[in-house]
Amino acid sequence: MNLYATIVELSRLDFNKVKYFSVKIEEKEHSEFMDFQFRMRNSHPTQLGEMNALIREIGEKYGANREQFRDERKADALPPETFQYFGLDDLEPDNQFGLRLYCLRLSESVVILFNGDLKTAQKVDDCKNCRGHFKLANRITSKIDDAIVQRHIRPIYKDIIGIEDFEFEI
């Protein structure tokens, strides 16, 4: 079965330095990022709050610089490896921040947020929570990279030109 997706603007996540987007898969009710928000709100609210604060901080203060993200093959992820978590999470009493949000940093002012989960293994391929999100993020990243090379879409300042007519198979 062929599934198609589109890039959608996250209108509430348009900050001084970064505008965030997500991807909506045709048969799902919400974008990948909103699915992440709804699921993590119930299971890991403290870590989700920290992740959302990081997204805002990057958007308002730093911009989407390479050091703000971690490499995840073709895709990127939050938080960066340098992130320090000082919160206390009832579900993570050792204060280990394991939440991963996969994304694609197109420029210093455009980021596409995908989905993620709590990473429970050293290697993502060994983590039942994150493995599917990781693989999907890398597949989508390849499709978006190809679309940019073929000039179907273009990131320009805080926008992505051409997404209104851009649908891709995943």
Buried (B, 14 or more C-beta within 10 A) or exposed (E): EEEEBBBBBBEEBBBEBBBBBBBBBEEEEBBBBBBBBEBBEEEBEBBBBBBBEBBBEBBEEBBBEEEBBBEBEBBBBBBBEEEEBEEEBEEBEEEEBBBBBBBBBBBBBBBBBBBBBBBEEEEBEEBEBBBEBBBBBBBBBBBBBEBBEEEBBEBEEBBBEBBEEBEBEB
